[in-house]
Amino acid sequence: MKKQVLKVAGCLLVAAIAISAYFLIGHFLRPFTPAERRIIRDSDSLMNVCVLPADSAVLRAVSAPLGDRELDSPLLQSLIDKMLYTVQDPSQDGVGIAAPQVGISRRLVCVQRFDKPGEPFEAYPNIQIDSLLGEICIGPEGCLSVPGLRGMVPRYASVVISYVRPGDSTHKRISERVDGFTAVIFQHECDHLDGILYIDKATEIQARD
């Protein structure tokens, strides 16, 4: 009798875990929502940038990963193209931008690679920071979504990131170490994907000149 009870309890536990995993995966690997599709399709090359406090809901949300279908979708490339255009537009003049800043709660950032020849802007779908390395240094930061302010923010000197290369049909994850100012940008932009803004970490905040 006792063995039967344990067996049933074990089966129920496995079922509960399976159901939880199903809903978790279903939530995070969902396709682009109709609202996300509208934003991507209807936006001009220069996208609307979400700002506090008006757009707190999207800026404070945790972003979902891009599923295989989204990684292969022309919509993703359109989103990347528009984000790259937006962050480099003189009206923004940024060094990085995250998808939540244009109303898309997905794990995608675009970062200027000051550590590469020509300092190109590049896109990083499904990015995550795997390691934070080196000393913690405090430096100035601003944000397109927090206009008019600057703050002093502690950041690690180096990071190890992993991501999927845009357009790679194998969806193989790539890992690389990034140092210096570019590592700071990656930390700032990846924070956006978890609903964190630099003002949450700043040791001091001042009005921008």
C-alpha positions in Angstrom: 0.0 0.0 0.0 2.8 2.4 1.0 4.6 1.7 -2.3 1.5 2.4 -4.3 0.9 5.7 -2.5 4.5 6.7 -3.2 4.2 5.6 -6.8 1.0 7.7 -7.3 2.6 10.7 -5.6 5.6 10.4 -7.8 3.4 10.3 -10.9 1.5 13.3 -9.8 4.7 15.2 -9.2 6.0 14.3 -12.6 2.7 15.4 -14.2 2.8 18.7 -12.3 6.3 19.4 -13.4 5.4 18.6 -17.0 2.3 20.8 -16.9 4.3 23.7 -15.4 7.0 23.3 -18.0 4.4 23.2 -20.8 2.9 26.5 -19.7 6.3 28.1 -19.0 7.6 27.1 -22.5 4.3 28.1 -24.0 4.6 31.6 -22.4 8.2 32.3 -23.2 8.5 30.8 -26.7 5.2 32.2 -27.9 5.1 33.7 -31.4 5.1 37.4 -32.0 1.8 38.8 -30.6 -0.6 40.7 -32.8 0.5 43.9 -31.0 4.2 43.2 -31.6 3.5 42.5 -35.3 1.7 45.8 -35.6 4.5 47.7 -34.0 7.1 46.1 -36.3 5.0 46.4 -39.5 3.5 49.8 -38.9 6.6 51.6 -37.5 8.6 53.9 -39.8 12.3 53.2 -39.9 12.6 55.6 -36.9 10.7 53.8 -34.2 8.9 55.3 -31.3 11.2 55.0 -28.2 9.4 54.1 -24.9 10.1 56.4 -22.0 9.4 56.7 -18.3 6.9 57.1 -16.8 4.4 56.7 -19.7 5.7 53.3 -20.8 6.6 51.8 -17.5 4.6 48.6 -18.2 6.8 47.5 -21.1 10.0 48.9 -19.8 9.6 47.0 -16.5 8.5 43.7 -18.0 10.8 40.7 -18.3 11.4 39.9 -22.0 10.6 36.5 -23.5 13.1 34.7 -25.7 12.6 34.4 -29.4 11.4 31.0 -30.6 12.8 29.2 -33.6 9.9 30.5 -35.8 10.6 34.1 -34.8 14.4 33.7 -35.3 13.7 32.7 -38.9 11.0 35.3 -39.5 11.4 38.3 -41.8 9.7 40.3 -39.0 12.8 39.8 -36.9 15.1 41.2 -39.5 12.7 44.1 -40.0 12.7 44.8 -36.3 16.5 44.6 -36.2 16.8 47.0 -39.2 14.5 49.5 -37.6 16.1 49.3 -34.2 19.5 49.9 -35.8 18.2 52.9 -37.7 16.5 54.3 -34.6 19.5 54.1 -32.3 21.8 55.7 -34.9 19.4 58.5 -35.8 20.7 62.0 -34.7 17.6 62.5 -32.6 18.6 59.5 -30.4 22.4 59.3 -30.9 22.7 56.2 -28.7 25.3 53.4 -28.4 22.8 50.7 -27.7 19.1 49.9 -27.7 16.9 47.0 -26.4 13.7 45.7 -27.9 11.6 46.7 -24.9 12.6 50.3 -25.6 10.6 50.1 -28.9 7.7 48.2 -27.3 8.8 44.7 -28.0 9.3 42.5 -24.9 11.8 40.1 -26.6 15.4 39.2 -25.8 17.1 41.3 -28.5 19.6 44.2 -28.2 21.6 46.2 -30.7 25.0 47.4 -29.5 27.8 49.6 -30.9 31.0 47.5 -30.8 33.6 50.0 -29.9 36.0 47.0 -29.5 35.8 46.1 -33.2 37.3 47.9 -36.3 35.0 50.5 -37.6 32.9 50.4 -34.4 29.9 48.8 -36.0 26.4 48.4 -34.6 25.4 44.7 -34.3 22.2 42.9 -33.3 22.1 40.1 -30.7 18.9 37.9 -30.6 18.3 35.8 -27.4 21.3 37.3 -25.7 22.2 36.6 -22.1 25.2 37.5 -19.9 26.8 34.2 -18.7 29.5 35.7 -16.6 30.5 39.1 -15.0 34.2 39.4 -14.7 36.9 41.8 -13.4 36.7 44.9 -11.3 33.6 46.9 -10.7 34.0 50.5 -11.9 31.6 53.4 -11.6 31.0 55.4 -14.7 28.4 57.8 -16.3 25.4 56.4 -18.1 22.3 57.8 -19.8 19.3 56.1 -21.4 17.1 56.8 -24.4 14.1 55.8 -22.2 15.1 58.1 -19.3 15.6 61.4 -21.1 17.1 64.4 -19.3 19.1 62.5 -16.7 22.5 60.9 -16.3 23.8 58.7 -13.5 26.9 57.1 -12.1 26.5 53.3 -12.3 28.7 50.5 -11.1 29.5 47.9 -13.8 31.9 45.0 -14.3 34.9 45.5 -16.5 34.2 42.4 -18.6 31.3 40.1 -19.5 30.9 36.7 -21.3 27.8 36.9 -23.5 26.0 34.2 -25.5 23.5 34.8 -28.3 22.2 33.5 -31.7 23.6 35.1 -34.8 20.9 36.8 -36.9 20.1 34.8 -40.0 21.7 31.6 -38.8 19.2 28.9 -39.5 21.0 26.5 -37.2 20.3 28.8 -34.2 23.6 27.8 -32.7 24.5 29.8 -29.7 27.8 31.8 -29.8 29.8 32.8 -26.8 32.3 35.6 -26.5 34.1 37.7 -24.0 33.7 41.5 -24.2 35.8 44.0 -22.3 35.8 47.7 -21.5 33.2 50.2 -22.5 31.4 47.8 -24.8 31.0 45.4 -21.9 29.3 48.3 -20.0 26.9 48.8 -22.9 26.0 45.1 -23.0 25.3 45.2 -19.2 23.1 48.2 -19.6 21.1 46.8 -22.6 20.7 43.3 -21.1 19.3 44.9 -17.9 16.5 46.3 -20.1 15.5 42.7 -21.0 14.9 42.0 -17.3 12.9 45.2 -16.6 15.9 46.9 -15.0 16.9 50.5 -15.8 20.2 52.1 -15.0 18.5 54.4 -12.5 17.8 51.4 -10.3 21.6 50.8 -9.9 22.9 54.4 -10.0 24.8 55.7 -7.0 23.8 59.2 -8.0 21.6 60.8 -10.6 21.8 64.3 -12.1 20.0 66.4 -14.7 21.7 66.2 -18.1 23.4 69.4 -19.3 
